[in-house]
Amino acid sequence: GSAVIFGPDYQRFSEAKDFIEYGIGFSISNSQSFSKIMQSLIKDAGLRKKIKSKTEELFQKNAGASEKIMSYCEPILKNNE
């Protein structure tokens, strides 16, 4: 339920894009942008509550991803034995 903060070079990572889209991820490029985000997170209980809710929503939406990946990989692995 926590915010995720990362640098500006996140475009190759679909998870980071999802986090930004859901409003739970923040890209920073300098200490001022980091400070601004941190101040918002510290001072705004409503924002923290929204981030927690959105985090739960995103993780529920993606539940079962590991099983899907393994079901895709299993036939490939068996063929390479």
Backbone as CSV, one residue per row, in Angstrom:
resi,resn,N_x,N_y,N_z,CA_x,CA_y,CA_z,C_x,C_y,C_z
1,GLY,0.780,-1.202,0.000,0.000,0.000,0.000,0.820,1.263,0.000
2,SER,2.087,1.163,-0.313,2.962,2.338,-0.307,3.199,2.847,-1.722
3,ALA,3.525,4.123,-1.800,3.901,4.709,-3.088,5.249,4.155,-3.526
4,VAL,5.482,4.167,-4.824,6.742,3.722,-5.387,7.365,4.930,-6.090
5,ILE,8.612,5.211,-5.750,9.309,6.359,-6.329,10.520,5.828,-7.081
6,PHE,10.680,6.285,-8.323,11.790,5.821,-9.134,12.282,6.966,-10.014
7,GLY,13.399,6.745,-10.655,14.023,7.764,-11.494,13.322,7.943,-12.831
8,PRO,13.874,8.791,-13.675,13.215,9.148,-14.928,13.317,8.101,-16.039
9,ASP,14.201,7.129,-15.903,14.408,6.140,-16.966,13.621,4.862,-16.679
10,TYR,12.316,4.960,-16.744,11.453,3.834,-16.409,10.668,3.307,-17.614
11,GLN,10.825,3.911,-18.778,9.967,3.607,-19.925,10.004,2.142,-20.361
12,ARG,11.081,1.437,-20.083,11.175,0.027,-20.483,10.438,-0.910,-19.530
13,PHE,9.887,-0.371,-18.459,9.291,-1.210,-17.432,7.784,-0.979,-17.363
14,SER,7.045,-1.971,-17.821,5.586,-1.828,-17.869,4.997,-1.626,-16.474
15,GLU,5.615,-2.227,-15.455,5.115,-2.064,-14.100,5.191,-0.607,-13.667
16,ALA,6.293,0.057,-13.982,6.445,1.466,-13.618,5.387,2.306,-14.318
17,LYS,5.135,2.006,-15.573,4.083,2.734,-16.308,2.719,2.500,-15.666
18,ASP,2.450,1.266,-15.261,1.190,0.960,-14.579,1.089,1.716,-13.259
19,PHE,2.190,1.757,-12.521,2.187,2.461,-11.234,1.855,3.939,-11.431
20,ILE,2.430,4.545,-12.445,2.140,5.953,-12.724,0.676,6.117,-13.134
21,GLU,0.212,5.237,-14.018,-1.175,5.306,-14.486,-2.159,5.190,-13.323
22,TYR,-1.863,4.311,-12.371,-2.741,4.105,-11.224,-2.552,5.167,-10.135
23,GLY,-1.541,6.003,-10.287,-1.312,7.054,-9.302,-0.595,6.592,-8.061
24,ILE,0.100,5.451,-8.167,0.841,4.947,-7.015,2.348,5.011,-7.239
25,GLY,2.757,5.388,-8.437,4.171,5.502,-8.768,4.496,6.920,-9.192
26,PHE,5.687,7.345,-8.830,6.113,8.704,-9.115,7.535,8.686,-9.652
27,SER,7.724,9.319,-10.786,9.055,9.434,-11.372,9.659,10.759,-10.929
28,ILE,10.888,10.690,-10.467,11.582,11.908,-10.052,12.827,12.089,-10.904
29,SER,13.220,13.343,-11.071,14.421,13.612,-11.855,15.459,14.405,-11.073
30,ASN,15.077,14.869,-9.891,16.035,15.623,-9.075,15.567,15.649,-7.620
31,SER,16.377,16.244,-6.770,16.048,16.259,-5.344,14.810,17.099,-5.052
32,GLN,14.562,18.119,-5.863,13.376,18.943,-5.641,12.095,18.157,-5.905
33,SER,12.071,17.365,-6.983,10.868,16.578,-7.266,10.679,15.490,-6.207
34,PHE,11.778,14.932,-5.717,11.689,13.945,-4.639,11.106,14.590,-3.380
35,SER,11.623,15.745,-3.036,11.154,16.457,-1.848,9.677,16.802,-1.962
36,LYS,9.249,17.250,-3.123,7.848,17.618,-3.339,6.927,16.416,-3.145
37,ILE,7.296,15.284,-3.721,6.483,14.073,-3.584,6.455,13.614,-2.128
38,MET,7.615,13.609,-1.493,7.675,13.167,-0.097,6.833,14.065,0.805
39,GLN,6.895,15.367,0.588,6.083,16.288,1.395,4.598,16.000,1.211
40,SER,4.193,15.734,-0.027,2.788,15.401,-0.290,2.390,14.123,0.430
41,LEU,3.249,13.124,0.366,2.941,11.843,1.006,2.893,11.967,2.522
42,ILE,3.766,12.774,3.077,3.803,12.942,4.534,2.590,13.729,5.022
43,LYS,2.249,14.791,4.328,1.204,15.708,4.796,-0.221,15.286,4.443
44,ASP,-0.400,14.513,3.387,-1.743,14.249,2.863,-2.186,12.813,3.164
45,ALA,-2.924,12.662,4.255,-3.420,11.331,4.640,-4.381,10.788,3.586
46,GLY,-5.142,11.670,2.939,-6.062,11.231,1.892,-5.324,10.638,0.712
47,LEU,-4.202,11.235,0.356,-3.380,10.713,-0.737,-2.836,9.339,-0.378
48,ARG,-2.351,9.190,0.836,-1.834,7.879,1.268,-2.932,6.820,1.233
49,LYS,-4.129,7.187,1.653,-5.253,6.248,1.637,-5.612,5.866,0.202
50,LYS,-5.614,6.858,-0.696,-5.905,6.593,-2.105,-4.848,5.673,-2.714
51,ILE,-3.581,5.917,-2.401,-2.496,5.074,-2.919,-2.652,3.645,-2.421
52,LYS,-2.987,3.481,-1.152,-3.191,2.135,-0.609,-4.308,1.419,-1.350
53,SER,-5.415,2.115,-1.570,-6.553,1.519,-2.279,-6.197,1.167,-3.717
54,LYS,-5.527,2.082,-4.407,-5.136,1.851,-5.798,-4.111,0.719,-5.903
55,THR,-3.223,0.614,-4.925,-2.238,-0.476,-4.919,-2.949,-1.815,-4.819
56,GLU,-3.888,-1.914,-3.902,-4.650,-3.154,-3.752,-5.413,-3.485,-5.030
57,GLU,-5.999,-2.463,-5.659,-6.741,-2.662,-6.906,-5.838,-3.195,-8.012
58,LEU,-4.670,-2.608,-8.159,-3.734,-3.036,-9.203,-3.248,-4.458,-8.960
59,PHE,-2.938,-4.793,-7.704,-2.448,-6.135,-7.416,-3.546,-7.179,-7.598
60,GLN,-4.784,-6.832,-7.276,-5.895,-7.753,-7.523,-6.087,-7.972,-9.016
61,LYS,-5.969,-6.901,-9.792,-6.114,-6.999,-11.247,-5.080,-7.943,-11.847
62,ASN,-3.879,-7.951,-11.266,-2.788,-8.759,-11.807,-2.579,-10.073,-11.058
63,ALA,-3.500,-10.434,-10.203,-3.382,-11.693,-9.465,-3.329,-12.861,-10.440
64,GLY,-2.483,-13.816,-10.140,-2.379,-15.005,-10.974,-1.372,-14.882,-12.104
65,ALA,-0.637,-13.789,-12.157,0.319,-13.585,-13.250,1.397,-14.665,-13.260
66,SER,1.882,-15.064,-12.093,2.930,-16.091,-12.042,2.443,-17.408,-12.617
67,GLU,1.207,-17.764,-12.294,0.645,-19.004,-12.817,0.510,-18.943,-14.338
68,LYS,0.099,-17.805,-14.851,-0.024,-17.646,-16.299,1.328,-17.792,-16.990
69,ILE,2.341,-17.185,-16.402,3.690,-17.266,-16.975,4.193,-18.698,-16.942
70,MET,4.012,-19.374,-15.818,4.483,-20.757,-15.702,3.730,-21.684,-16.653
71,SER,2.435,-21.473,-16.845,1.689,-22.336,-17.769,2.166,-22.125,-19.201
72,TYR,2.637,-20.947,-19.517,3.196,-20.674,-20.837,4.581,-21.318,-20.979
73,CYS,5.385,-21.240,-19.925,6.769,-21.727,-19.985,6.880,-23.244,-19.871
74,GLU,5.970,-23.872,-19.180,6.062,-25.307,-18.925,6.211,-26.141,-20.192
75,PRO,5.385,-25.958,-21.224,5.564,-26.760,-22.453,6.924,-26.509,-23.116
76,ILE,7.386,-25.315,-23.068,8.687,-24.982,-23.668,9.797,-25.704,-22.919
77,LEU,9.729,-25.685,-21.609,10.749,-26.360,-20.802,10.729,-27.859,-21.033
78,LYS,9.541,-28.460,-21.142,9.451,-29.905,-21.374,10.036,-30.283,-22.726
79,ASN,9.857,-29.428,-23.726,10.400,-29.709,-25.054,11.909,-29.616,-25.100
80,ASN,12.496,-28.923,-24.170,13.960,-28.746,-24.134,14.651,-29.754,-23.229
81,GLU,13.914,-30.704,-22.674,14.539,-31.714,-21.797,15.287,-32.740,-22.583
